[in-house]
Amino acid sequence: MKLKHLLLLTVFLAIETLHAQDLHFSLFNMSPLSLNPAQTGAFEGTARIGGIYRDQWGLGFLKNQFTTPAIYIDAPIIRGFRQTDWVGVGFLLVQDEAGSARLQTNVSALSASYHLALNKKGTSVLTLGIQGGSTQRKANLKGTAQGANEDITFEEEIPVELGGGGLAQGSSMDRTGDRTTSFVDFAVGLMLRTQVADNTPLEVGITAGHVNTPQYALASAGGTDGLKRPMRLSAHGRVELPVNEKWSVTPTFLWQNTAKTNEIALQGWANYKLNTDFTLKGGLGYRVNDAGKVLLGADWKDLRVALAYDLNLSSNPAEVYQGGFEIAAWYILKIFKKPTLKPAILCPRF
């Protein structure tokens, strides 16, 4: 492997160890529109249709209490201001359900992106993306076990100095019915895709989510406006390093920061090309201070599928060695108009 490849690999792995935070997709690259709105329309084809499903602790003792399905569609639709530029649009749906109170978070968002080619060959592209949509949060207290409602602590009831809403537990929260709130949410993203060497594509991006810091509390303390969702900053990247004609490796990373809490996820994929249409993938990952990951995947023509299993390495006895299962897929449609060939009239020579 060339020295340049080794240096790139070192950059991906030499990241300061930071404390992990909220749950996110392990197969984050298989959910492009939730990763970065600049991913919208960032492919060659007519349209991309995909989905991902996560069941946290789905193989453990809390089955179906922490689930997250998401579906999306995006497409490069028109040329940009220049012949080498293009515009992409997309739509994302996410439903997250967590805990015995069945706290649901439903997201529907539209995204748009502008892809600016940095050279005539189109091997380097800088993309700006924006995403906006509606988010609804709902706690289904009617569905909890009798007497269990009083044991539920809402984020609004956590002291302000600990990042909560400052409402005393049980002081004014109705625990006999459902609680619902909704808000508009926006995100922006920037991404660079380039070829750092022959057959060595590099992709790096940054995202700012919840840029409008919307109010998202299910209840608010008297005289206050309730909790505001803090801005989320993230950075992601991957590079494919060829080893030989059959093998390549792909290190990836994801860093996220929300309210002074950080998460880092590192992954290493090995790719084996069986033929021009079929590639098998496998690898390992690590979410710092939280979980290890087993990764599997395959590409067949324009279809990509992947599986992941998280093995929780927490010191909490209730969580240790429990895990989360994920499955994801996308398909790129390619509907191109066949060229019309004018009939040729052959004139014989004498």
C-alpha positions, 0 to 999 in steps of 0.5 A: 500500500502506498505511503499516501494511503497509509497517511490517510488511514492514520488521519481517520484513526488518530482521533482524540477519544471522547465520551459517547452520547445519544444513540445514532445509526451504526450504518450512518453512511446507509442513511445519507439524508439524515447524515448530511443534507449535502448527500442529497442527489450525490450519486449517478442515476435517476433516483435513489430509494432506501431505508434503514431499521434499528432495534436497540436491544432487539435481541435482549430483554427489552424487545421492541422498546427502542426502534428506529425505522427510516425511509428516504428518496432523493434524486439529481433533478436538473443541471446547475448554473454550469454544465458540470453542476447539478441540483438534488432534492430528497425526502426523509421519514423517520420514526423513533420509539423509545422506552416504556412510555412509548416516546415517539419522535416522528420526522418528515423533512425535505432536503435540497443540495447544489453540487458544484464541480471543482474541475472539468472532469467532475472528479472533485465536487463541493456540495451545499445542502439544506434540510427542513421539516416537521418533528413531532414528539409524543409520549403515550402514557396510557400504554404504560403499566399501572403504577409505572407512570409515577416512575417516569422522569421527563427531561423537563423534570431534570434540574436546569444545572443538569441540562433539564427544564427545571420542573420538579418531578410530579409537580405539574406533569399529567401522567394519565394521558398522552403528551404531544408537541411539534416543531419545525427543524432545520439543518445545513451541510457541506461536503467535499468528494474528490479523488486523492489518487487513482481509484481512491475516492475521499468524502468528508462533510460537516453538518449543523443540525437544529440550527434554529434551536426549536422548543421541543419540551412536552411540558414547560416550567412556569414562566419559561418557554420550555426546553430548546433543542441544542444545535448538533454539530457533526463531521463525517468522512470515508476513503477507499484505499485499493490494496490490489485488483480484488481487495480494498479497505474503507476507514470511516468516521463520524463525530457528533457534538450536542450540548457539550456531549461528544460521540465518536464512531470509527469503522474499518471495512474490507471490500472483496470484488468478486466481479464487476457487479458484485462486491462483498463487505465486512468490518468492525467498528467502535463507538468510543466508550460505548459499543463494538460493532460487527459490520456486513454488507454487499453491493450488487450492481445498483443495490447496496445492503448492509447489516450491523450488530452493536455489542454494548461494552458499558459497565452497567450490568443491565446493558453489558453485552446487550446490543442493537441490530440494524439492517439497511438497503438502497437501490439506485434507479437508472432510467435513461432515454435511449438515443434516437439514431437517424437512419443512414443512407449508404451511397455505393461508390463506383 
